[in-house]
Amino acid sequence: MMPEKSTLAGCAAAYGAVLIWSASYTVKAPLLQYLSATEVVFLQYLFAIPLLGLLAVRQGARLRIPLRQAAGFLCSGMLGIALYQVLVNTGIGMVGSVLATVFSGLIPSMCLVPELLLFHKKATRAQIVSILASVLGIFLAVGGVNLDPASLPGCLILLVSNAFWIFFCYFNSRIQGAATVQGTLLLFYQALGAELILLPILVLQGDPLWDGLARVDVLGGLLFLAVVNGVAAYLLLQFALRRINVLSYNLINNLIPVITAVLDYLLWGRAISVVQMCGILLIIFSVVALSRDRAV
């Protein structure tokens, strides 16, 4: 039986967000030579906030909302945008990008905890098969990893970052499902919340914030991250979460290492090994199995 049109639209939006986030890895590489990871995130949303505000007003939304509602949106941005990205970058610095990528593949498995315990939902056979295939596929796609006891703090940080992302997805799914606020206005406040917590971090770091902006390529990369990654991708995420559940979305999200590996090959000539190709095929299989599941 074919999925409903609403489900297909949600999956298409999820694929679009995944494509953008995969491209952002390529864009961020040169930026991090001139700006710290925290600076990149801060400047990205500094540029995105005015655009989000203009879009919200153009759509007829009022930027002034009840204080309690605004506080919830700000906190979700602090956790799901700012702290999530900072923790991921910290984990990468401690254990390396390879192991960090494997941990990102654990997000769908971690999504099962609230699905089963909090919402009393039963995972379908297709979802379980997809989770197992995607976790194994990501492990193979990055060439396997060797765990070291010294890596434990970094692994714990990455697990916490996964929890922040899952919270962010469920929060957005609930708000969008209740249709209490426009997606653009929600993202406006979440981006503002990210800035409010990143600003004191930058002050404590004491780095010269504007030095890297003198370069045209750096400014162009930041604008891409602000407009395409920071606005378009998150609006696609919100659209998807109104039509498919969080577990299903994060399974589709596992295509990021696949697309990134292809972009690395096309742009930088980095070859893909046979083992990595097997992992990529497993990830693709997991997404195909998911898309055929009526319970998406």
VOPA-109348 format. One record per residue (C-alpha): x, y, z; residue in one letter; chain; residue number from 1. Coordinates in nm, 3 decimals, padded with zeros to 5 digits. Last residue first. Example, Ala and Ser with C-alpha at 12.3 -4.5 7.8 and 13.67 -1.06 7.14 Angstrom:
X 01.367	Y -00.106	Z 00.714	r s	c A	k 2
X 01.230	Y -00.450	Z 00.780	r a	c A	k 1
This chain:
X 00.586	Y 00.639	Z 00.890	r v	c A	k 296
X 00.338	Y 00.366	Z 00.992	r a	c A	k 295
X 00.268	Y 00.255	Z 00.633	r r	c A	k 294
X 00.628	Y 00.136	Z 00.603	r d	c A	k 293
X 00.758	Y 00.145	Z 00.246	r r	c A	k 292
X 00.955	Y 00.464	Z 00.314	r s	c A	k 291
X 01.122	Y 00.300	Z 00.612	r l	c A	k 290
X 01.251	Y 00.003	Z 00.416	r a	c A	k 289
X 01.387	Y 00.242	Z 00.152	r v	c A	k 288
X 01.561	Y 00.445	Z 00.425	r v	c A	k 287
X 01.722	Y 00.136	Z 00.578	r s	c A	k 286
X 01.827	Y 00.008	Z 00.234	r f	c A	k 285
X 02.001	Y 00.340	Z 00.160	r i	c A	k 284
X 02.188	Y 00.306	Z 00.489	r i	c A	k 283
X 02.286	Y -00.051	Z 00.404	r l	c A	k 282
X 02.408	Y 00.059	Z 00.059	r l	c A	k 281
X 02.623	Y 00.329	Z 00.222	r i	c A	k 280
X 02.772	Y 00.074	Z 00.462	r g	c A	k 279
X 02.857	Y -00.159	Z 00.176	r c	c A	k 278
X 03.020	Y 00.137	Z -00.003	r m	c A	k 277
X 03.226	Y 00.207	Z 00.309	r q	c A	k 276
X 03.352	Y -00.152	Z 00.312	r v	c A	k 275
X 03.439	Y -00.131	Z -00.059	r v	c A	k 274
X 03.634	Y 00.190	Z 00.000	r s	c A	k 273
X 03.517	Y 00.537	Z -00.105	r i	c A	k 272
X 03.780	Y 00.762	Z -00.267	r a	c A	k 271
X 03.839	Y 01.121	Z -00.158	r r	c A	k 270
X 03.856	Y 01.331	Z -00.477	r g	c A	k 269
X 03.791	Y 01.661	Z -00.298	r w	c A	k 268
X 03.475	Y 01.790	Z -00.464	r l	c A	k 267
X 03.317	Y 01.478	Z -00.615	r l	c A	k 266
X 03.448	Y 01.230	Z -00.358	r y	c A	k 265
X 03.377	Y 01.454	Z -00.060	r d	c A	k 264
X 03.030	Y 01.525	Z -00.204	r l	c A	k 263
X 02.960	Y 01.151	Z -00.228	r v	c A	k 262
X 03.077	Y 01.096	Z 00.131	r a	c A	k 261
X 02.859	Y 01.386	Z 00.246	r t	c A	k 260
X 02.558	Y 01.237	Z 00.069	r i	c A	k 259
X 02.604	Y 00.905	Z 00.248	r v	c A	k 258
X 02.696	Y 01.064	Z 00.582	r p	c A	k 257
X 02.373	Y 01.270	Z 00.567	r i	c A	k 256
X 02.150	Y 00.977	Z 00.467	r l	c A	k 255
X 02.105	Y 00.905	Z 00.837	r n	c A	k 254
X 01.856	Y 01.194	Z 00.852	r n	c A	k 253
X 01.601	Y 00.961	Z 00.690	r i	c A	k 252
X 01.618	Y 00.756	Z 01.009	r l	c A	k 251
X 01.590	Y 01.079	Z 01.205	r n	c A	k 250
X 01.264	Y 01.165	Z 01.032	r y	c A	k 249
X 01.116	Y 00.823	Z 01.099	r s	c A	k 248
X 01.186	Y 00.844	Z 01.472	r l	c A	k 247
X 01.049	Y 01.198	Z 01.491	r v	c A	k 246
X 00.715	Y 01.110	Z 01.329	r n	c A	k 245
X 00.607	Y 01.203	Z 00.978	r i	c A	k 244
X 00.368	Y 01.476	Z 00.856	r r	c A	k 243
X 00.404	Y 01.778	Z 01.086	r r	c A	k 242
X 00.767	Y 01.680	Z 01.148	r l	c A	k 241
X 00.842	Y 01.716	Z 00.777	r a	c A	k 240
X 00.721	Y 02.077	Z 00.759	r f	c A	k 239
X 00.925	Y 02.164	Z 01.069	r q	c A	k 238
X 01.236	Y 02.006	Z 00.919	r l	c A	k 237
X 01.176	Y 02.185	Z 00.587	r l	c A	k 236
X 01.159	Y 02.511	Z 00.784	r l	c A	k 235
X 01.486	Y 02.410	Z 00.952	r y	c A	k 234
X 01.655	Y 02.345	Z 00.616	r a	c A	k 233
X 01.533	Y 02.673	Z 00.463	r a	c A	k 232
X 01.632	Y 02.900	Z 00.753	r v	c A	k 231
X 01.968	Y 02.808	Z 00.906	r g	c A	k 230
X 02.099	Y 02.590	Z 00.622	r n	c A	k 229
X 01.985	Y 02.791	Z 00.320	r v	c A	k 228
X 01.978	Y 03.147	Z 00.457	r v	c A	k 227
X 02.225	Y 03.149	Z 00.746	r a	c A	k 226
X 02.457	Y 02.870	Z 00.633	r l	c A	k 225
X 02.473	Y 03.013	Z 00.282	r f	c A	k 224
X 02.531	Y 03.363	Z 00.424	r l	c A	k 223
X 02.811	Y 03.225	Z 00.638	r l	c A	k 222
X 02.975	Y 03.063	Z 00.337	r g	c A	k 221
X 02.957	Y 03.388	Z 00.141	r g	c A	k 220
X 03.113	Y 03.582	Z 00.429	r l	c A	k 219
X 03.396	Y 03.329	Z 00.454	r v	c A	k 218
X 03.454	Y 03.333	Z 00.077	r d	c A	k 217
X 03.461	Y 03.714	Z 00.071	r v	c A	k 216
X 03.723	Y 03.736	Z 00.346	r r	c A	k 215
X 03.703	Y 04.034	Z 00.585	r a	c A	k 214
X 03.451	Y 03.835	Z 00.791	r l	c A	k 213
X 03.727	Y 03.628	Z 00.950	r g	c A	k 212
X 03.837	Y 03.904	Z 01.185	r d	c A	k 211
X 03.485	Y 03.988	Z 01.312	r w	c A	k 210
X 03.466	Y 03.783	Z 01.629	r l	c A	k 209
X 03.807	Y 03.850	Z 01.782	r p	c A	k 208
X 03.812	Y 03.560	Z 02.032	r d	c A	k 207
X 03.761	Y 03.634	Z 02.404	r g	c A	k 206
X 03.635	Y 03.285	Z 02.484	r q	c A	k 205
X 03.426	Y 03.424	Z 02.771	r l	c A	k 204
X 03.263	Y 03.679	Z 02.539	r v	c A	k 203
X 03.195	Y 03.406	Z 02.283	r l	c A	k 202
X 03.020	Y 03.193	Z 02.546	r i	c A	k 201
X 02.824	Y 03.497	Z 02.663	r p	c A	k 200
X 02.692	Y 03.545	Z 02.306	r l	c A	k 199
X 02.611	Y 03.177	Z 02.244	r l	c A	k 198
X 02.329	Y 03.164	Z 02.499	r i	c A	k 197
X 02.130	Y 03.462	Z 02.372	r l	c A	k 196
X 02.211	Y 03.378	Z 02.009	r e	c A	k 195
X 02.055	Y 03.030	Z 02.034	r a	c A	k 194
X 01.744	Y 03.179	Z 02.196	r g	c A	k 193
X 01.709	Y 03.421	Z 01.906	r l	c A	k 192
X 01.732	Y 03.129	Z 01.663	r a	c A	k 191
X 01.455	Y 02.953	Z 01.857	r q	c A	k 190
X 01.246	Y 03.271	Z 01.858	r y	c A	k 189
X 01.270	Y 03.310	Z 01.480	r f	c A	k 188
X 01.222	Y 02.935	Z 01.430	r l	c A	k 187
X 00.883	Y 02.951	Z 01.602	r l	c A	k 186
X 00.786	Y 03.259	Z 01.398	r l	c A	k 185
X 00.877	Y 03.080	Z 01.075	r t	c A	k 184
X 00.685	Y 02.766	Z 01.174	r g	c A	k 183
X 00.368	Y 02.959	Z 01.249	r q	c A	k 182
X 00.227	Y 02.912	Z 01.597	r v	c A	k 181
X -00.026	Y 02.699	Z 01.782	r t	c A	k 180
X -00.068	Y 02.439	Z 01.507	r a	c A	k 179
X -00.091	Y 02.162	Z 01.771	r a	c A	k 178
X 00.110	Y 01.933	Z 01.543	r g	c A	k 177
X 00.363	Y 02.209	Z 01.478	r q	c A	k 176
X 00.416	Y 02.265	Z 01.850	r i	c A	k 175
X 00.436	Y 01.892	Z 01.924	r r	c A	k 174
X 00.669	Y 01.816	Z 01.633	r s	c A	k 173
X 00.891	Y 02.112	Z 01.719	r n	c A	k 172
X 00.928	Y 01.994	Z 02.079	r f	c A	k 171
X 00.984	Y 01.634	Z 01.966	r y	c A	k 170
X 01.258	Y 01.742	Z 01.724	r c	c A	k 169
X 01.430	Y 01.969	Z 01.977	r f	c A	k 168
X 01.420	Y 01.701	Z 02.247	r f	c A	k 167
X 01.576	Y 01.453	Z 02.002	r i	c A	k 166
X 01.850	Y 01.705	Z 01.921	r w	c A	k 165
X 01.925	Y 01.769	Z 02.288	r f	c A	k 164
X 01.940	Y 01.394	Z 02.357	r a	c A	k 163
X 02.185	Y 01.345	Z 02.068	r n	c A	k 162
X 02.406	Y 01.618	Z 02.219	r s	c A	k 161
X 02.400	Y 01.429	Z 02.549	r v	c A	k 160
X 02.516	Y 01.113	Z 02.370	r l	c A	k 159
X 02.792	Y 01.313	Z 02.202	r l	c A	k 158
X 02.908	Y 01.445	Z 02.539	r i	c A	k 157
X 02.909	Y 01.091	Z 02.681	r l	c A	k 156
X 03.124	Y 00.971	Z 02.390	r c	c A	k 155
X 03.369	Y 01.257	Z 02.446	r g	c A	k 154
X 03.400	Y 01.168	Z 02.814	r p	c A	k 153
X 03.450	Y 00.796	Z 02.724	r l	c A	k 152
X 03.723	Y 00.850	Z 02.463	r s	c A	k 151
X 04.003	Y 00.780	Z 02.711	r a	c A	k 150
X 03.868	Y 00.426	Z 02.746	r p	c A	k 149
X 03.943	Y 00.381	Z 02.371	r d	c A	k 148
X 03.692	Y 00.260	Z 02.112	r l	c A	k 147
X 03.833	Y 00.160	Z 01.776	r n	c A	k 146
X 03.616	Y 00.272	Z 01.485	r v	c A	k 145
X 03.484	Y 00.122	Z 01.162	r g	c A	k 144
X 03.536	Y 00.251	Z 00.808	r g	c A	k 143
X 03.302	Y 00.551	Z 00.827	r v	c A	k 142
X 03.049	Y 00.381	Z 00.601	r a	c A	k 141
X 03.077	Y 00.054	Z 00.796	r l	c A	k 140
X 02.960	Y 00.209	Z 01.122	r f	c A	k 139
X 02.700	Y 00.413	Z 00.934	r i	c A	k 138
X 02.562	Y 00.098	Z 00.776	r g	c A	k 137
X 02.550	Y -00.094	Z 01.104	r l	c A	k 136
X 02.347	Y 00.186	Z 01.265	r v	c A	k 135
X 02.129	Y 00.224	Z 00.952	r s	c A	k 134
X 02.058	Y -00.148	Z 00.918	r a	c A	k 133
X 01.962	Y -00.190	Z 01.284	r l	c A	k 132
X 01.738	Y 00.117	Z 01.278	r i	c A	k 131
X 01.572	Y 00.023	Z 00.949	r s	c A	k 130
X 01.500	Y -00.331	Z 01.069	r v	c A	k 129
X 01.338	Y -00.190	Z 01.385	r i	c A	k 128
X 01.133	Y 00.060	Z 01.182	r q	c A	k 127
X 01.017	Y -00.207	Z 00.937	r a	c A	k 126
X 00.911	Y -00.436	Z 01.221	r r	c A	k 125
X 00.697	Y -00.162	Z 01.369	r t	c A	k 124
X 00.782	Y 00.009	Z 01.696	r a	c A	k 123
X 00.502	Y 00.005	Z 01.949	r k	c A	k 122
X 00.398	Y 00.337	Z 02.099	r k	c A	k 121
X 00.356	Y 00.400	Z 02.469	r h	c A	k 120
X 00.422	Y 00.774	Z 02.429	r f	c A	k 119
X 00.666	Y 00.811	Z 02.718	r l	c A	k 118
X 00.826	Y 00.467	Z 02.739	r l	c A	k 117
X 00.812	Y 00.329	Z 02.383	r l	c A	k 116
X 00.846	Y 00.643	Z 02.168	r e	c A	k 115
X 01.050	Y 00.821	Z 02.435	r p	c A	k 114
X 01.309	Y 00.539	Z 02.429	r v	c A	k 113
X 01.277	Y 00.460	Z 02.057	r l	c A	k 112
X 01.428	Y 00.797	Z 01.970	r c	c A	k 111
X 01.760	Y 00.671	Z 02.111	r m	c A	k 110
X 01.771	Y 00.414	Z 01.830	r s	c A	k 109
X 01.701	Y 00.687	Z 01.573	r p	c A	k 108
X 01.979	Y 00.904	Z 01.727	r i	c A	k 107
X 02.241	Y 00.626	Z 01.723	r l	c A	k 106
X 02.362	Y 00.727	Z 01.375	r g	c A	k 105
X 02.483	Y 01.057	Z 01.523	r s	c A	k 104
X 02.709	Y 00.845	Z 01.744	r f	c A	k 103
X 02.872	Y 00.687	Z 01.439	r v	c A	k 102
X 02.941	Y 01.032	Z 01.295	r t	c A	k 101
X 03.108	Y 01.138	Z 01.620	r a	c A	k 100
X 03.330	Y 00.828	Z 01.600	r l	c A	k 99
X 03.461	Y 00.937	Z 01.261	r v	c A	k 98
X 03.475	Y 01.310	Z 01.345	r s	c A	k 97
X 03.731	Y 01.265	Z 01.619	r g	c A	k 96
X 03.700	Y 01.166	Z 01.986	r v	c A	k 95
X 03.765	Y 01.489	Z 02.177	r m	c A	k 94
X 03.738	Y 01.756	Z 01.907	r g	c A	k 93
X 03.437	Y 01.583	Z 01.752	r i	c A	k 92
X 03.271	Y 01.580	Z 02.094	r g	c A	k 91
X 03.324	Y 01.954	Z 02.132	r t	c A	k 90
X 03.176	Y 02.017	Z 01.787	r n	c A	k 89
X 02.874	Y 01.806	Z 01.874	r v	c A	k 88
X 02.838	Y 01.984	Z 02.207	r l	c A	k 87
X 02.844	Y 02.328	Z 02.040	r v	c A	k 86
X 02.587	Y 02.218	Z 01.779	r q	c A	k 85
X 02.345	Y 02.081	Z 02.037	r y	c A	k 84
X 02.404	Y 02.372	Z 02.273	r l	c A	k 83
X 02.302	Y 02.630	Z 02.013	r a	c A	k 82
X 02.024	Y 02.465	Z 01.813	r i	c A	k 81
X 01.827	Y 02.218	Z 02.026	r g	c A	k 80
X 01.914	Y 02.348	Z 02.373	r l	c A	k 79
X 01.920	Y 02.725	Z 02.334	r m	c A	k 78
X 01.657	Y 02.712	Z 02.061	r g	c A	k 77
X 01.422	Y 02.508	Z 02.281	r s	c A	k 76
X 01.480	Y 02.757	Z 02.563	r c	c A	k 75
X 01.383	Y 03.052	Z 02.342	r l	c A	k 74
X 01.064	Y 02.877	Z 02.227	r f	c A	k 73
X 00.959	Y 02.798	Z 02.583	r g	c A	k 72
X 01.032	Y 03.153	Z 02.698	r a	c A	k 71
X 00.830	Y 03.294	Z 02.408	r a	c A	k 70
X 00.527	Y 03.087	Z 02.510	r q	c A	k 69
X 00.549	Y 03.208	Z 02.869	r r	c A	k 68
X 00.594	Y 03.569	Z 02.759	r l	c A	k 67
X 00.290	Y 03.570	Z 02.529	r p	c A	k 66
X 00.377	Y 03.664	Z 02.169	r i	c A	k 65
X 00.512	Y 03.980	Z 02.004	r r	c A	k 64
X 00.646	Y 03.897	Z 01.661	r l	c A	k 63
X 00.296	Y 03.908	Z 01.517	r r	c A	k 62
X 00.250	Y 03.675	Z 01.221	r a	c A	k 61
X 00.102	Y 03.785	Z 00.889	r g	c A	k 60
X 00.323	Y 03.581	Z 00.657	r q	c A	k 59
X 00.522	Y 03.896	Z 00.576	r r	c A	k 58
X 00.581	Y 03.944	Z 00.948	r v	c A	k 57
X 00.720	Y 03.591	Z 00.982	r a	c A	k 56
X 00.937	Y 03.628	Z 00.672	r l	c A	k 55
X 01.080	Y 03.959	Z 00.796	r l	c A	k 54
X 01.160	Y 03.810	Z 01.137	r g	c A	k 53
X 01.321	Y 03.503	Z 00.981	r l	c A	k 52
X 01.540	Y 03.723	Z 00.759	r l	c A	k 51
X 01.643	Y 03.939	Z 01.055	r p	c A	k 50
X 01.731	Y 03.625	Z 01.259	r i	c A	k 49
X 01.934	Y 03.447	Z 00.989	r a	c A	k 48
X 02.237	Y 03.678	Z 00.986	r f	c A	k 47
X 02.290	Y 03.649	Z 01.362	r l	c A	k 46
X 02.200	Y 03.284	Z 01.322	r y	c A	k 45
X 02.503	Y 03.208	Z 01.106	r q	c A	k 44
X 02.721	Y 03.449	Z 01.301	r l	c A	k 43
X 02.664	Y 03.257	Z 01.626	r f	c A	k 42
X 02.702	Y 02.912	Z 01.467	r v	c A	k 41
X 03.029	Y 03.006	Z 01.295	r v	c A	k 40
X 03.159	Y 03.181	Z 01.607	r e	c A	k 39
X 03.097	Y 02.873	Z 01.821	r t	c A	k 38
X 03.290	Y 02.652	Z 01.577	r a	c A	k 37
X 03.581	Y 02.896	Z 01.579	r s	c A	k 36
X 03.641	Y 03.116	Z 01.276	r l	c A	k 35
X 03.919	Y 03.138	Z 01.016	r y	c A	k 34
X 04.000	Y 02.776	Z 00.931	r q	c A	k 33
X 03.653	Y 02.673	Z 01.048	r l	c A	k 32
X 03.504	Y 02.857	Z 00.753	r l	c A	k 31
X 03.692	Y 02.642	Z 00.501	r p	c A	k 30
X 03.528	Y 02.320	Z 00.629	r a	c A	k 29
X 03.185	Y 02.472	Z 00.701	r k	c A	k 28
X 03.072	Y 02.478	Z 00.337	r v	c A	k 27
X 03.141	Y 02.108	Z 00.281	r t	c A	k 26
X 02.956	Y 02.015	Z 00.599	r y	c A	k 25
X 02.673	Y 02.248	Z 00.491	r s	c A	k 24
X 02.616	Y 02.039	Z 00.178	r a	c A	k 23
X 02.506	Y 01.745	Z 00.396	r s	c A	k 22
X 02.273	Y 01.973	Z 00.591	r w	c A	k 21
X 02.113	Y 02.092	Z 00.267	r i	c A	k 20
X 02.064	Y 01.741	Z 00.130	r l	c A	k 19
X 01.922	Y 01.620	Z 00.462	r v	c A	k 18
X 01.674	Y 01.909	Z 00.469	r a	c A	k 17
X 01.554	Y 01.821	Z 00.120	r g	c A	k 16
X 01.520	Y 01.452	Z 00.209	r y	c A	k 15
X 01.308	Y 01.549	Z 00.511	r a	c A	k 14
X 01.086	Y 01.768	Z 00.294	r a	c A	k 13
X 01.035	Y 01.478	Z 00.053	r a	c A	k 12
X 00.952	Y 01.248	Z 00.345	r c	c A	k 11
X 00.690	Y 01.494	Z 00.471	r g	c A	k 10
X 00.538	Y 01.528	Z 00.125	r a	c A	k 9
X 00.520	Y 01.150	Z 00.094	r l	c A	k 8
X 00.348	Y 01.131	Z 00.432	r t	c A	k 7
X 00.093	Y 01.394	Z 00.333	r s	c A	k 6
X 00.031	Y 01.215	Z 00.003	r k	c A	k 5
X -00.052	Y 00.895	Z 00.190	r e	c A	k 4
X 00.191	Y 00.599	Z 00.177	r p	c A	k 3
X 00.136	Y 00.341	Z -00.098	r m	c A	k 2
X 00.000	Y 00.000	Z 00.000	r m	c A	k 1
